[in-house]
Amino acid sequence: MLASQTIVDAFNTQIGNELGASHQYIAIASYFSSENLDELSKFFFLQADEERAHAMKFVKFVLDVDGQVRIPEVKAPRDDFKEAREAVKLSLDWEHEVTDQIYELVDLCQKERNHIALRFLDWFVTEQLEEVTTIGNLLGIVERAGEGNLLYVEDFLSRHGIEGPESASSAEA
């Protein structure tokens, strides 16, 4: 096996974390949909899809190293938001938590000198920069607009979307 049981177990835990993030983003998207904020809803449904794709990358890695996938129980997402800022802030806090989780996985793989797993995690380290930046930008826009002016956020998202470092660097090329 190309990864220790310790790494496989840690990656299985991360599968649950990524699926939990997907569920949380579905709950946030549903909140925005119920508020008739379709662009914010669309943004978070896309985030949910992305988090599920992240979970599937971990699933594939575990299978590729001949590990056994064991998906942990995923706790129910929070779905009671009083305002848009609260929902977006929760997602930013989550992305910071995921960044810490990825760093812990990197530390584990470095300790075990598993370079295959480290190279796999490189993508996630870069992805977390994009995720934190993107959600942080969205939170800033929501805060500037204020709760009473979320239609400005909707308009902004419909015209520009939210760009992370990946799209900004490709625009410079």
N, C-alpha and C positions, 0 to 999 in steps of 0.2 A: 504494500500500500504506500502511496506517495505522500501520505499525510498521517500523522499520528492520530490516535483516537481522541486525544485532547483537542487537536485542531478540528477534527470532524465534529466533535461535540460543540465546540465554540461556534463553528459555522452553522450547525443546525440551530443553535440559539439565535444566530443572526437571521436565519431564514424567518423565524418567528417574529423577530423585531421588524424586519422589512414588511412582512404581511400585516403586522399590527399598524405600521405606518400607512400602508395602503388602506386599511379599514378606517383609520382616523381621517385620511384625506377624503374618503367617500362620505364620511359623516359631515365633514366641513363643506364639501361640495353640495351635499343635500341641504344643509343649512342655507347656503347662499341661493340655491334653487328655490327654496321655500320663501325666500325674501325677494324673489324675482330679480336676482342679480346674476343673470345668465353668464356673463363673461367670467366673473369670479367663480361661479359654479364650474364652468368649463375648465378653467385653469386648474382647479383642485381635482376634478375627475381625471385630468391628464396626469397630475402628480400621483394620483392613486395608481394609475396604470404603470407609471414609471417605477413606483415602489414595488409593485408586484413583479415587474421585470427584474428588479434588483434581486428579489428573493429567488427568482428562477435562475439567475446567474450563480448564486450560491448553491442551489440544488444541483445544477449541472456540474459545478466544481466538485462537490462531494461525490457525485456519481463517477466523475472522471478519475478520481483518486481511489476508486473502489471502496468508498465509505458507504455507510447506510444512512439514507435520509430519514431523519426523525423530526417531523414538524411538531414543535411544541404548541401547547395551548396558547391561543392569542386572546388577550383580555379585550373586553368590549370597549369600543372607542367612546370618547366623550362626545355628546351630541347636543348639549344644552348651552347655547351661546347667547349672550345678551346683546352683543354687538360684533360688527365685522372685525374690529381691531383685536378683540379677544380671540377670535378664531384664527386669524393670521398669526398673532403672537404665539399661540399654542403650536402652530406648525413650525415657526422659527425656533422655538425652544426645543422642539422635537429634533429638528435638523442638527442642532448643537449636540444633543444627546447621541444621535446616530454618529456624528463625527467622533465623539469620545469612544463609542463602541468600536468603530473601525480602527481607531488608534490602538485600542486594547488588543484587537486581533493582530495588528501589525506587530505590536510588542511581543505577543505570544509566538508569532511565526519567526521573528528575529531570534527570540530565546531558543527556539527549537532548530534554528538554522534551516528553515524550510523556505528555500528561495523560490520554489514554484508557487507556493501560497503567497509569498510576499509580492511576486510579480502580478499575481491575480488581484491582490488588494490595492496595488498602485492605481488601478482604474477607479476604485471606490474613493481613495483619498482625493483624487482630482475631482471626482463627481461631487464630493461633499463641499468643496470650495464653490462649485457652481450652485448647489442647492442652497447653501447658507446665503450666498450673495443674492440669488434670485428671490428667495423668500424675504430676506432683509430689505431688498429694494421694494417689494410689494408692500411690506409693512410700512415703510416710509411714505409711500404714495397714499396708502389708506389713512395714515395719521395726518398727512398734509391736507387731504380732502376733508377729513372729519366725517363723522357718522351721518350728518345731514346732507353730505355731498357725494355719496357713493356712486351716483350716476356719472360723476367725473372719472372715477376709477374705472367704471364700466366702459366709458368712452375711450379712455386711455388704453385699456386692455384690448379693445376691439381694433384700435388703430395701430398700436405698437407691440402689444404683448409685453412680456417681461423678459429681458435679456440677461443671461448670466455671462460669465467670463468666456465661455465657449463661443457664443455668438458674437461677442464683442471682438474677440481675437480674429474670428474669421472675417469680420467686417474690415479689419485693418489690413488683411492680406491683399 
